[in-house]
Amino acid sequence: MKLYEVNRQIEELMAKMEPDPETGAIAAGEEEIAAGIDELAMARNDILENLAKLYLNVKATLEEIHAEKACLEDRSRRMKQRQGNLLAILDRECGGKRTELIVATLCYRKNKSVEITDADAAYQWLKRKGHTECYRIHNPEIHKDKVGKLLADGEKIPGVKQITTTSCYLK
């Protein structure tokens, strides 16, 4: 089997690990992929080297996507600021009056919103009057790092256990 054929088969196996865009289902699991790799007529070291290259390529692509995402978020933030500045200038120049601008119309509308000046007082009043639909109490969040220190000190905490895992990485 030629190297390009092996590369194509490895790419096909890796494609089976990607989730379906519509359903999110993954066509093959790690065991099935490993079995497919074992079937390739190629030296184990060559297969592992090829997989490492694929991994590094995916890692570089992911870093590129994250950098591009950061650039787009920055550009989006600047565009929103510019949009707000332009609208503020139009508002100031039109003096709060509806104005036809040939390509668009500057309009105004009244908005109502609720401002909470004393959340504790409001919460106590709503609770006392039985308006439970007007507030929510968040589920408590457990800080795993602090609980981990307690476990390391020998504390027994119900519903919590310390597990040891092994992770691998490529450098």
Secondary structure as UniProt FT lines:
FT   HELIX           3..15
FT   TURN            16..17
FT   TURN            21..23
FT   HELIX           30..39
FT   HELIX           44..94
FT   TURN            95..96
FT   STRAND          99..100
FT   STRAND          105..106
FT   HELIX           119..129
FT   HELIX           132..134
FT   HELIX           144..152
FT   TURN            153..154
FT   TURN            158..159
//
